[in-house]
Amino acid sequence: MSKHESLVRRTGESRNEAVVHSYLKNRCVVLIPALLAWTTACVESSGPKQTPVDTLPNIAGLTVSAPVPVPAGSAHASAAVVSVDESVVYISLAPGSVPMGIKATVRALSTGDSVTTAVVNGGFDPVAISASIGDTIAVAIERFGFADPIRALQVVAARRAPVVVRTDPPPQKRDVPLNSVMVVVFSTPLDPATLTTGSVQLWRDATPVAGTVRFADALQLIVEFQPLNVLDPQTAYHLVVTQSIRDVNGIGLESPVAVPFTTATGGSAAGLAFASVTAGGLDDATISYGLAFGHTCALTTDGAAYCWGWNGYGQLGDGSTTDQSVPIAVTGGLAFSSVVARGARTCGLTPRGAAFCWGGQPVLQSDMSFVALAAGGYHDCGLTTGGEAYCWGENYSGQLGNGRSGPHLGSDAGFVSGGLDFVALTAGTYHTCGLDTTGAAYCWGDNFYGELGDGSSRDSSIVPVPVSRGRNFVALQAGYYHTCALTDAGAAYCWGEFFGSDPVLVSAGLSFVALTAGEYHTCALTAEGAAYCWGRNARGQLGDGSNTDAAVPVAVAGGLTFSSVSAGKAHTCGVATTGIVYCWGANTFGQLGNGALGVGVSSSRPVKVAGQP
C-alpha cells in the first residue's frame, strides 16, 4: 500500500454498472477510440434496437438540462466546459440523492469528454459539458466504503424546464444564523431579466422580507437573497422561488419552490467570542481530487470548541457526519486550552494536558499529559513539559520518528528517537518537524518533496535529521508537503514541495512574527498584524482578492489586522485583533463558516464567520 493510498477501493463491477453495460450492448454501440461514435448495426433486427428512456439506469435527483447555447467569449466556456462547440448541457444532483458520495464523473458518450466534481451532502451543483439533443450522458459516483460506483445514463432532451437543485438553508433547517444570506442553485443558467425580488422572495408568515437579489457566480446558476436587516431570532421564515423565473432558453421553472426554515436564538447567533482558530482538511493525494475537503475549528474565550465545514469522519465533533456551514459546538462539555485540525481529524488539549481527538484515525489510547499537540495528515504528536516528543498513528514513512517504519497504525504514543529536547512540534501529511531548545530545526518522515530540509535526496528518515544550512529559527510550521520557519530577524524560509530540499528565503524583504502552512500555500503575520500569503491560489486561499498564484508574499485584502492565522487544505482563517474570526478560500463544505457552502461559493477575500457579534 503506497503512502498516497486512496480511501476509496475500486474493484469489480457493480450491478448498476452491469445494467449500463447491458444497455450499451443492446443499443449495439461500438466505442471506436478515435471517434467514440455510435453504430447502428444489430444482429437481432434490421435496424437499431431502441431502448426507451424510462428504462435507462437512473439516480433519483439527477437532472440533465436541455442544451444551452454558449455565446462567444462567455464565462461558461472558461469556467466549466470541457470542450465547447455550439451547446452545452448542465448536470446536477439534488442533496441526499447519493449518501456517502464523494466524487462524480460526468461523461458525454458521443464525444468522450468528461468532468469531475465533488459530491457534497449526497449531491452536486451543476457542471457543464459539451452535448447536443439525443446525446447520452453517463454519470458515475464514487462512495465512501463502497468498491463500486453507482451509475446512471440520461439522454439529452430538446426541452427541459429548470429546477431548483438545492437551497441554503435547506428545507426545515433549524438554528439558521440571523445574518444568513439565502442561496438558491438552479439546474440551468437563468435569464438575468427574470431575476427580481418578485421571482426570489423571503417571507415571515404573510409579510415579505425586504432584501436584494443577485447572481453569485459568472454562470448565472447561483442566486443569493440578502436580507436588508438581520433576521429575527427563533422565527419561522420561508424562502420562495416563483415560476416567473426563466432559464436562458426562455423556459419557466418546472414548479414553484417554498423552503421553510427557523432562525437560531439571538444568543447563539451573535454571542460567540473566539480566541483561536485552526484550519484543516484532506490532502489531494487521498480522496480529495482537488475538491477542497476542509474543516475549521475554533476555541471561545472560555475554552469551548466549535467546528464547521466537512464532517465526513465526524471531525466536527458534534456526534454526526453532517457538514456544517456555521460553527457548531463540539459535544462533551470539555474546555480546551488549544485545538488543532488537519486531515479528517481534530485534536484538543485540556488545561490539565489531556489530549482528545475526534474524527478519522488515529485515536490516542494513552493517559499522558502534554503541553502542546501537533496534528498531521494521518499521525499526531505531543510535547511534554520536559521537551520530549511523542507521536502516534500511521508510520509508513517514519513520521513517528521512533527509528522504525512500516504499515501499522499505532494508537499508543511512542517516544521520538534522538534524545532531543524540543520546544515546538509541527506535523505535515507524512512528515514531522521540531525546534530544539537552541532553535535548531529537525525533521523526520517522508522526504519525497524535500520536506525534511536536509539538502539530501533520501526518500525518508525514521529518526530526526537536522535541517541544512545551520540556521536557528524561532518558529516552525509544517505544511502538507512542505515546511516553513522564521528566524529571529523575521525572515521566512521554506523547503519541500515547490521549494526543494534546502531552505529558501521567501519573505521578499518583509519581516514576520508568526506563520502557518497549509497544503499548497503559506501565510504569515507582521508585527503590526498585517497578513501576507503565498503559494497556490485557485480557491482564493491567499486572500488577496484574486485567484492568481503568488511565489512571493501578497497582502491579504480588506485592511484587517490579525493576532493569529491558520492555513488549511485550500482555505485560511484568522483571528482579527478585534477578536472576530474571518476565513477565506475554498468553501465547498462550508469551511468558511459564513452560512454558505458549495463549489461556486469560495471567497478570495476574508469573510466573517457566522455566530459572532
C-alpha positions as CSV (number, residue, x, y, z in Angstrom):
1,M,0.0,0.0,0.0
2,S,1.5,3.3,-1.1
3,K,1.7,6.4,1.1
4,H,-0.8,8.1,-1.2
5,E,-3.3,5.2,-1.0
6,S,-6.8,6.2,-1.8
7,L,-9.5,5.8,0.9
8,V,-11.8,4.5,-1.8
9,R,-11.4,1.0,-3.2
10,R,-12.1,0.5,-6.9
11,T,-12.6,-3.2,-7.8
12,G,-15.2,-5.3,-9.5
13,E,-18.3,-4.4,-11.4
14,S,-21.5,-3.3,-9.6
15,R,-25.0,-4.5,-10.6
16,N,-25.8,-0.9,-11.7
17,E,-22.6,-0.9,-13.8
18,A,-23.6,-4.2,-15.4
19,V,-27.0,-2.7,-16.3
20,V,-25.2,0.2,-18.0
21,H,-23.1,-2.2,-20.0
22,S,-26.1,-4.2,-21.0
23,Y,-27.8,-1.1,-22.2
24,L,-24.8,-0.2,-24.3
25,K,-24.7,-3.7,-25.8
26,N,-28.4,-3.7,-26.6
27,R,-28.0,-0.4,-28.4
28,C,-25.3,-2.1,-30.4
29,V,-22.8,0.6,-29.6
30,V,-19.2,0.2,-30.7
31,L,-16.8,2.6,-29.0
32,I,-14.2,3.4,-31.6
33,P,-11.2,5.0,-29.7
34,A,-10.6,7.6,-32.5
35,L,-14.3,8.5,-32.9
36,L,-16.2,7.3,-29.9
37,A,-19.2,7.2,-32.2
38,W,-22.4,5.2,-32.1
39,T,-23.0,2.5,-34.7
40,T,-26.4,1.1,-35.6
41,A,-25.6,-2.4,-36.8
42,C,-27.7,-5.0,-34.9
43,V,-27.8,-8.8,-35.2
44,E,-31.3,-9.1,-33.7
45,S,-33.1,-6.8,-36.2
46,S,-32.5,-4.9,-39.5
47,G,-32.4,-1.6,-37.7
48,P,-31.2,-0.1,-34.4
49,K,-32.8,-1.7,-31.3
50,Q,-34.3,1.2,-29.3
51,T,-34.3,1.3,-25.6
52,P,-37.0,3.5,-24.0
53,V,-35.6,6.4,-22.0
54,D,-37.5,5.4,-18.9
55,T,-35.8,2.0,-18.8
56,L,-32.2,3.5,-18.6
57,P,-30.4,3.2,-15.2
58,N,-31.0,6.4,-13.3
59,I,-30.3,8.1,-10.0
60,A,-33.3,9.8,-8.4
61,G,-32.5,13.6,-8.1
62,L,-30.2,13.6,-11.1
63,T,-31.0,16.4,-13.6
64,V,-29.6,16.8,-17.2
65,S,-30.6,20.1,-18.7
66,A,-31.6,20.8,-22.3
67,P,-28.8,22.2,-24.5
68,V,-27.8,25.7,-23.7
69,P,-26.1,27.9,-26.3
70,V,-22.7,29.3,-25.4
71,P,-22.1,32.9,-26.6
72,A,-18.7,33.7,-27.9
73,G,-16.5,34.9,-25.1
74,S,-18.9,33.7,-22.4
75,A,-17.7,32.8,-19.0
76,H,-19.4,29.4,-19.5
77,A,-16.6,28.2,-21.7
78,S,-13.7,29.0,-19.3
79,A,-15.4,28.1,-16.1
80,A,-16.9,24.6,-16.5
81,V,-17.0,23.3,-20.1
82,V,-14.5,20.7,-21.2
83,S,-14.8,21.3,-24.9
84,V,-17.3,23.7,-26.4
85,D,-18.9,23.5,-29.9
86,E,-22.3,25.1,-30.2
87,S,-24.0,24.0,-27.0
88,V,-23.6,22.5,-23.5
89,V,-25.8,20.8,-21.0
90,Y,-25.7,21.1,-17.2
91,I,-25.8,18.1,-15.0
92,S,-26.7,18.3,-11.3
93,L,-27.8,16.1,-8.4
94,A,-30.1,17.1,-5.5
95,P,-28.6,16.8,-2.0
96,G,-29.3,13.5,-0.3
97,S,-29.5,11.6,-3.6
98,V,-26.3,9.5,-3.0
99,P,-25.4,9.3,0.7
100,M,-21.7,8.8,1.3
101,G,-20.9,10.0,-2.3
102,I,-17.5,11.7,-2.6
103,K,-16.9,12.3,-6.3
104,A,-19.0,12.3,-9.5
105,T,-17.6,11.8,-13.0
106,V,-19.9,13.0,-15.8
107,R,-19.1,11.9,-19.4
108,A,-20.7,12.6,-22.8
109,L,-20.6,9.3,-24.6
110,S,-20.8,11.0,-28.1
111,T,-17.5,12.8,-27.6
112,G,-15.8,11.1,-24.6
113,D,-15.5,14.5,-22.8
114,S,-15.7,14.2,-19.1
115,V,-15.7,16.4,-16.0
116,T,-15.4,15.6,-12.3
117,T,-16.9,17.4,-9.3
118,A,-17.3,16.9,-5.5
119,V,-20.4,15.3,-4.1
120,V,-21.4,17.3,-1.1
121,N,-24.2,16.1,1.3
122,G,-25.2,13.5,-1.3
123,G,-25.4,15.8,-4.3
124,F,-23.6,18.2,-6.5
125,D,-24.1,21.6,-8.1
126,P,-24.4,21.9,-11.9
127,V,-21.4,21.1,-14.1
128,A,-21.4,21.8,-17.8
129,I,-20.2,19.5,-20.7
130,S,-20.5,19.8,-24.4
131,A,-23.5,17.9,-25.7
132,S,-26.5,18.1,-28.1
133,I,-30.0,16.8,-28.3
134,G,-30.1,13.0,-28.3
135,D,-26.6,12.6,-26.8
136,T,-26.3,10.2,-23.8
137,I,-24.8,11.5,-20.6
138,A,-23.2,8.9,-18.2
139,V,-22.7,9.7,-14.5
140,A,-20.6,7.6,-12.1
141,I,-20.5,8.5,-8.4
142,E,-17.9,7.0,-6.0
143,R,-18.9,6.5,-2.4
144,F,-17.2,6.1,0.9
145,G,-16.9,2.4,1.9
146,F,-18.1,1.1,-1.5
147,A,-15.9,-0.7,-4.0
148,D,-18.1,0.2,-7.0
149,P,-19.5,3.5,-8.1
150,I,-23.3,4.0,-8.6
151,R,-24.0,4.8,-12.3
152,A,-26.7,6.4,-14.4
153,L,-27.5,7.3,-18.0
154,Q,-29.7,10.1,-19.3
155,V,-30.5,11.1,-22.9
156,V,-30.3,14.9,-23.5
157,A,-33.9,16.2,-24.3
158,A,-34.8,19.0,-26.6
159,R,-36.7,20.8,-23.8
160,R,-36.3,20.6,-20.0
161,A,-37.7,23.0,-17.5
162,P,-35.2,24.3,-15.0
163,V,-35.4,23.1,-11.4
164,V,-34.0,24.2,-8.0
165,V,-31.1,21.9,-7.3
166,R,-30.7,23.0,-3.7
167,T,-31.1,25.8,-1.3
168,D,-29.2,27.1,1.7
169,P,-30.7,26.9,4.2
170,P,-32.2,23.6,3.1
171,P,-35.9,22.8,3.9
172,Q,-36.8,22.6,7.6
173,K,-33.4,23.8,8.7
174,R,-33.3,25.0,12.3
175,D,-30.9,27.4,14.1
176,V,-30.2,29.4,10.9
177,P,-27.9,32.3,11.7
178,L,-29.6,35.7,11.9
179,N,-27.1,37.2,9.4
180,S,-27.6,34.4,6.8
181,V,-27.6,35.0,3.0
182,M,-30.1,32.8,1.3
183,V,-28.7,30.7,-1.6
184,V,-30.6,29.1,-4.5
185,V,-28.9,26.9,-7.0
186,F,-30.6,26.2,-10.3
187,S,-30.1,23.4,-12.8
188,T,-29.7,25.7,-15.9
189,P,-28.3,29.3,-16.3
190,L,-31.0,31.9,-15.8
191,D,-32.3,34.7,-17.9
192,P,-31.0,37.7,-15.8
193,A,-34.0,39.8,-16.8
194,T,-36.2,37.4,-14.8
195,L,-34.2,37.6,-11.6
196,T,-36.0,40.0,-9.4
197,T,-37.3,40.4,-5.8
198,G,-40.5,39.1,-7.3
199,S,-39.1,35.8,-8.5
200,V,-37.0,35.1,-5.4
201,Q,-38.6,36.1,-2.2
202,L,-38.3,35.7,1.6
203,W,-41.4,35.8,3.8
204,R,-42.1,35.9,7.5
205,D,-45.6,34.5,7.8
206,A,-47.6,36.7,5.4
207,T,-45.1,39.5,5.5
208,P,-42.4,39.9,2.8
209,V,-38.9,40.5,4.0
210,A,-37.0,43.3,2.3
211,G,-33.8,42.3,0.5
212,T,-31.7,42.3,-2.6
213,V,-31.1,39.5,-5.2
214,R,-28.0,38.9,-7.3
215,F,-26.1,36.2,-9.1
216,A,-23.3,34.7,-7.0
217,D,-21.5,33.2,-10.0
218,A,-20.5,34.1,-13.6
219,L,-22.6,31.2,-15.0
220,Q,-25.8,32.7,-13.5
221,L,-26.7,29.4,-11.8
222,I,-26.5,30.5,-8.2
223,V,-28.7,33.3,-6.8
224,E,-28.3,35.0,-3.4
225,F,-31.1,36.8,-1.5
226,Q,-29.6,39.2,1.0
227,P,-32.0,40.5,3.7
228,L,-31.6,44.2,4.3
229,N,-31.7,43.6,8.1
230,V,-30.7,40.7,10.3
231,L,-33.5,38.1,10.8
232,D,-35.5,37.8,14.0
233,P,-34.4,35.1,16.4
234,Q,-36.4,31.8,16.8
235,T,-38.7,32.8,14.0
236,A,-40.2,30.8,11.1
237,Y,-39.4,32.0,7.6
238,H,-39.9,30.6,4.1
239,L,-37.8,31.3,1.0
240,V,-39.9,31.3,-2.2
241,V,-38.9,30.8,-5.8
242,T,-41.7,31.6,-8.3
243,Q,-42.3,30.3,-11.8
244,S,-41.7,33.8,-13.1
245,I,-38.0,33.0,-13.2
246,R,-36.9,31.6,-16.6
247,D,-33.7,30.0,-17.9
248,V,-31.7,31.3,-20.9
249,N,-33.8,29.1,-23.2
250,G,-36.9,31.1,-22.1
251,I,-38.4,28.1,-20.2
252,G,-40.1,28.8,-16.8
253,L,-39.3,27.0,-13.6
254,E,-40.7,23.4,-13.5
255,S,-42.7,24.2,-10.3
256,P,-42.6,26.9,-7.6
257,V,-40.5,26.2,-4.6
258,A,-41.1,27.1,-0.9
259,V,-38.4,26.4,1.7
260,P,-39.4,26.7,5.3
261,F,-36.7,27.3,8.0
262,T,-36.3,28.6,11.5
263,T,-33.7,31.0,12.8
264,A,-31.5,30.5,15.8
265,T,-31.8,32.2,19.1
266,G,-30.2,35.6,19.4
267,G,-27.6,34.4,21.8
268,S,-26.2,31.5,19.7
269,A,-26.3,33.6,16.5
270,A,-24.5,36.7,17.9
271,G,-22.7,35.6,21.1
272,L,-19.6,33.7,20.1
273,A,-16.3,35.2,21.1
274,F,-13.4,33.2,19.7
275,A,-9.8,33.3,21.0
276,S,-8.1,31.0,18.4
277,V,-8.8,29.2,15.1
278,T,-7.3,26.2,13.2
279,A,-7.9,25.2,9.6
280,G,-7.6,21.6,8.4
281,G,-8.6,19.2,5.6
282,L,-7.6,16.2,3.5
283,D,-4.6,16.4,1.2
284,D,-5.0,15.9,-2.6
285,A,-3.2,12.6,-2.6
286,T,-6.1,10.7,-0.9
287,I,-9.7,11.2,-1.9
288,S,-10.0,14.9,-2.4
289,Y,-9.3,15.1,-6.1
290,G,-8.6,18.8,-5.7
291,L,-12.1,19.4,-4.3
292,A,-11.1,21.0,-1.0
293,F,-12.3,18.6,1.7
294,G,-11.7,21.1,4.5
295,H,-12.9,21.9,8.0
296,T,-12.2,24.6,10.6
297,C,-12.4,24.7,14.4
298,A,-12.1,27.5,17.0
299,L,-12.0,28.0,20.7
300,T,-14.1,30.6,22.5
301,T,-12.6,32.7,25.2
302,D,-13.8,30.3,27.8
303,G,-12.3,27.2,26.0
304,A,-15.4,25.8,24.3
305,A,-14.7,24.2,20.9
306,Y,-16.8,24.9,17.8
307,C,-16.2,23.4,14.4
308,W,-17.6,23.8,10.9
309,G,-17.1,22.5,7.3
310,W,-16.6,19.0,6.1
311,N,-17.7,16.3,8.6
312,G,-17.3,13.0,6.7
313,Y,-15.5,11.3,9.6
314,G,-17.1,13.2,12.5
315,Q,-14.2,15.6,12.7
316,L,-16.5,18.4,13.7
317,G,-17.2,16.6,17.0
318,D,-20.9,17.2,17.1
319,G,-21.9,13.5,17.1
320,S,-22.8,13.5,13.4
321,T,-21.2,13.2,10.0
322,T,-23.3,16.1,8.5
323,D,-21.3,19.0,7.0
324,Q,-21.9,22.4,8.7
325,S,-21.6,25.9,7.2
326,V,-21.7,27.7,10.5
327,P,-20.0,27.0,13.8
328,I,-21.5,24.1,15.8
329,A,-20.5,23.1,19.3
330,V,-18.2,20.1,20.0
331,T,-20.1,17.7,22.2
332,G,-18.9,16.5,25.6
333,G,-18.7,19.8,27.5
334,L,-14.9,19.8,27.7
335,A,-12.9,23.0,27.9
336,F,-9.7,23.2,25.9
337,S,-6.6,25.3,26.0
338,S,-5.8,24.6,22.4
339,V,-7.2,22.8,19.4
340,V,-5.6,21.6,16.1
341,A,-7.1,20.4,12.9
342,R,-5.6,18.5,9.9
343,G,-6.7,15.8,7.6
344,A,-10.0,14.4,8.6
345,R,-9.4,14.8,12.3
346,T,-9.3,17.4,15.2
347,C,-7.5,17.2,18.5
348,G,-7.9,19.3,21.6
349,L,-5.7,19.8,24.7
350,T,-7.3,20.4,28.0
351,P,-5.8,22.8,30.6
352,R,-4.6,19.7,32.5
353,G,-2.7,18.4,29.5
354,A,-5.1,15.6,28.5
355,A,-5.3,15.0,24.7
356,F,-8.6,14.3,23.0
357,C,-9.0,13.6,19.3
358,W,-12.1,13.0,17.1
359,G,-12.8,12.2,13.5
360,G,-10.6,9.9,11.4
361,Q,-7.8,7.8,12.8
362,P,-5.5,7.7,14.6
363,V,-7.1,7.6,18.1
364,L,-4.7,8.1,21.0
365,Q,-5.0,5.5,23.8
366,S,-2.8,7.0,26.5
367,D,-3.2,9.0,29.7
368,M,0.0,11.0,29.0
369,S,0.0,14.7,29.6
370,F,1.2,17.2,27.0
371,V,1.8,21.0,26.8
372,A,1.3,21.1,23.0
373,L,-0.2,19.0,20.2
374,A,0.6,18.7,16.5
375,A,-1.9,17.1,14.1
376,G,-0.6,15.6,10.8
377,G,-2.3,14.0,7.9
378,Y,-2.5,10.6,9.5
379,H,-0.5,10.9,12.7
380,D,-0.3,13.2,15.7
381,C,2.4,14.3,18.1
382,G,2.5,15.7,21.6
383,L,5.1,17.6,23.5
384,T,5.7,17.0,27.3
385,T,6.7,19.6,29.9
386,G,10.2,18.1,29.7
387,G,10.6,18.7,26.0
388,E,10.1,15.1,25.0
389,A,8.2,14.4,21.7
390,Y,5.8,11.5,21.4
391,C,4.0,10.6,18.2
392,W,1.3,8.1,17.3
393,G,-0.6,7.0,14.1
394,E,0.5,5.9,10.7
395,N,4.2,5.4,10.2
396,Y,4.7,4.4,6.5
397,S,7.4,7.0,6.0
398,G,8.8,7.0,9.5
399,Q,6.9,10.1,10.5
400,L,6.6,8.9,14.1
401,G,10.4,9.3,14.4
402,N,10.8,6.2,16.6
403,G,13.5,4.5,14.5
404,R,11.0,2.2,12.7
405,S,8.7,2.4,9.7
406,G,6.0,0.2,8.3
407,P,2.3,-0.1,7.5
408,H,1.0,0.0,11.0
409,L,-1.3,2.3,13.0
410,G,0.0,3.0,16.5
411,S,-2.6,4.1,19.0
412,D,0.0,4.4,21.8
413,A,2.3,7.5,22.0
414,G,5.8,6.4,21.1
415,F,9.0,8.3,22.1
416,V,10.7,10.2,19.2
417,S,14.3,9.0,18.9
418,G,17.4,11.1,19.2
419,G,17.4,12.3,22.8
420,L,16.4,15.9,21.7
421,D,14.6,18.4,23.8
422,F,12.0,20.2,21.8
423,V,10.2,23.5,22.4
424,A,7.8,23.2,19.4
425,L,6.4,20.4,17.2
426,T,4.6,20.6,13.9
427,A,3.3,17.8,11.6
428,G,2.7,17.6,7.9
429,T,0.9,14.8,5.9
430,Y,3.7,12.3,6.1
431,H,6.5,14.2,8.0
432,T,7.1,15.8,11.3
433,C,9.5,18.6,12.5
434,G,10.5,20.2,15.8
435,L,12.6,23.0,17.2
436,D,15.0,22.2,20.0
437,T,16.0,24.4,22.8
438,T,18.8,26.1,20.8
439,G,16.5,27.0,17.9
440,A,17.8,24.2,15.6
441,A,15.2,22.6,13.4
442,Y,14.9,18.8,12.9
443,C,12.6,16.8,10.7
444,W,11.7,13.2,10.1
445,G,9.4,11.1,7.9
446,D,8.8,11.5,4.2
447,N,11.2,13.4,2.0
448,F,9.8,12.8,-1.4
449,Y,9.5,16.6,-2.0
450,G,12.4,17.6,0.2
451,E,10.2,18.4,3.2
452,L,12.9,17.3,5.7
453,G,15.1,20.3,4.5
454,D,18.4,18.4,5.0
455,G,19.6,19.0,1.4
456,S,19.5,15.3,0.6
457,S,17.7,13.2,-2.0
458,R,16.9,10.5,0.6
459,D,13.4,9.1,0.3
460,S,12.6,9.4,4.1
461,S,14.1,9.3,7.5
462,I,12.9,7.3,10.5
463,V,14.7,9.5,13.0
464,P,15.1,13.3,13.3
465,V,17.7,14.8,10.9
466,P,18.9,18.5,11.2
467,V,17.7,21.0,8.6
468,S,20.6,22.1,6.5
469,R,22.4,25.5,6.4
470,G,22.7,25.6,10.2
471,R,20.2,28.4,10.8
472,N,18.4,28.8,14.0
473,F,14.7,29.5,14.0
474,V,12.1,30.9,16.4
475,A,9.0,29.4,14.7
476,L,8.4,26.3,12.6
477,Q,5.3,25.2,10.6
478,A,4.8,22.0,8.5
479,G,2.5,22.3,5.6
480,Y,1.1,19.2,3.9
481,Y,4.3,18.5,1.8
482,H,6.5,21.5,2.7
483,T,7.9,23.2,5.8
484,C,8.5,26.9,6.7
485,A,10.3,28.6,9.5
486,L,11.1,32.1,10.8
487,T,14.4,33.4,12.0
488,D,14.7,35.8,15.0
489,A,15.0,38.6,12.4
490,G,11.6,37.7,11.0
491,A,12.9,36.2,7.7
492,A,10.8,33.3,6.3
493,Y,12.4,30.3,4.8
494,C,10.6,27.3,3.2
495,W,11.6,23.9,1.9
496,G,9.8,20.9,0.4
497,E,7.3,20.9,-2.4
498,F,7.9,23.8,-4.8
499,F,11.0,24.9,-2.8
500,G,13.5,22.0,-2.9
501,S,15.4,20.2,-0.2
502,D,17.3,23.2,1.1
503,P,15.7,26.2,2.9
504,V,14.8,29.0,0.5
505,L,14.2,32.7,1.6
506,V,10.7,33.7,0.5
507,S,9.9,36.8,2.6
508,A,10.9,39.4,-0.1
509,G,12.1,42.0,2.4
510,L,9.2,41.6,4.8
511,S,9.7,40.8,8.5
512,F,7.3,38.3,10.1
513,V,6.5,37.3,13.7
514,A,4.3,34.2,13.0
515,L,3.5,31.9,10.2
516,T,1.3,29.0,9.2
517,A,1.5,26.4,6.4
518,G,-1.4,24.7,4.5
519,E,-1.4,22.2,1.6
520,Y,-0.1,24.4,-1.2
521,H,0.1,27.8,0.5
522,T,1.6,29.6,3.4
523,C,0.7,32.7,5.4
524,A,2.5,34.9,7.9
525,L,1.9,38.0,10.1
526,T,4.0,41.1,10.5
527,A,4.5,42.8,13.9
528,E,1.7,45.1,13.0
529,G,-0.8,42.3,12.4
530,A,-0.8,42.6,8.6
531,A,-1.4,39.2,7.0
532,Y,0.5,38.0,3.9
533,C,0.2,34.7,2.0
534,W,2.0,33.0,-0.9
535,G,1.6,29.8,-3.0
536,R,-1.3,28.4,-4.9
537,N,-4.5,30.5,-5.1
538,A,-7.0,28.6,-7.2
539,R,-9.7,28.9,-4.4
540,G,-8.7,32.4,-3.2
541,Q,-6.8,31.0,-0.2
542,L,-4.2,33.7,-0.4
543,G,-7.0,36.2,0.4
544,D,-5.7,39.0,-1.9
545,G,-8.9,39.3,-3.9
546,S,-7.7,37.2,-6.8
547,N,-7.2,33.6,-7.9
548,T,-3.6,34.1,-9.1
549,D,-0.8,32.0,-7.6
550,A,2.0,34.0,-5.9
551,A,5.6,33.0,-5.5
552,V,6.2,35.8,-3.0
553,P,4.0,37.1,-0.1
554,V,1.0,39.1,-1.1
555,A,-1.1,41.2,1.3
556,V,-4.5,39.8,2.4
557,A,-7.2,42.2,1.2
558,G,-9.6,44.1,3.5
559,G,-7.3,46.1,5.7
560,L,-7.7,43.8,8.7
561,T,-5.1,43.2,11.3
562,F,-4.8,39.7,12.9
563,S,-3.4,38.2,16.1
564,S,-3.2,34.7,14.5
565,V,-3.8,32.9,11.2
566,S,-4.1,29.3,10.3
567,A,-3.8,27.7,6.8
568,G,-5.7,24.6,5.9
569,K,-6.4,22.5,2.8
570,A,-7.4,25.3,0.4
571,H,-8.6,27.9,2.9
572,T,-7.2,30.2,5.6
573,C,-8.7,31.6,8.8
574,G,-7.5,34.2,11.2
575,V,-8.5,35.9,14.4
576,A,-8.6,39.7,13.9
577,T,-7.2,42.0,16.6
578,T,-10.9,42.9,17.2
579,G,-11.5,39.3,18.3
580,I,-13.5,38.4,15.2
581,V,-12.7,35.3,13.1
582,Y,-12.5,35.7,9.4
583,C,-11.9,33.0,6.7
584,W,-11.2,33.0,3.0
585,G,-10.6,30.5,0.2
586,A,-12.5,27.3,-0.6
587,N,-16.0,26.8,0.8
588,T,-17.1,23.6,-0.8
589,F,-18.2,22.1,2.5
590,G,-18.9,25.3,4.5
591,Q,-15.3,25.6,5.9
592,L,-15.5,29.4,5.7
593,G,-18.3,29.3,8.3
594,N,-20.4,32.1,6.8
595,G,-23.5,30.1,6.3
596,A,-22.9,29.2,2.7
597,L,-21.3,26.1,1.0
598,G,-20.7,24.8,-2.4
599,V,-18.1,24.6,-5.2
600,G,-19.0,28.0,-6.5
601,V,-19.1,30.0,-3.2
602,S,-15.5,30.3,-2.3
603,S,-14.2,33.7,-1.4
604,S,-10.8,35.4,-2.3
605,R,-11.3,38.0,0.4
606,P,-11.9,37.5,4.2
607,V,-15.5,36.8,5.2
608,K,-16.8,36.9,8.7
609,V,-17.6,33.6,10.4
610,A,-21.3,33.4,11.5
611,G,-22.3,33.5,15.1
612,Q,-20.1,36.4,16.3
613,P,-21.1,39.9,17.4
